[in-house]
Amino acid sequence: MECASCDAGIDHCHGTLVVHPDGGFAGCTDPACEDGDRVRHALIVDCRGVGGGCGCATGPRKTLLRQAS
């Protein structure tokens, strides 16, 4: 399977961006990702949706914020 964004030369990441509720921190699951910009990531999840949760999160669990097609 080929990535259409790779073939088109579009700057993007294949990892998942994990966003924390404080709004100031996001990390990517791809260790090679150096830019946590939301527009580069097709999959973005709230940290409360990560298996086992996140120590910084409180409140209801949200699993998916946005998925690009």
Buried (B, 14 or more C-beta within 10 A) or exposed (E): EEEEBEEEEEEBBBBBBBBBBEEEEBBBBEEEBEEBEEEBBBBBBBBBBBEEEBEEBEEEEBEEEEEEE
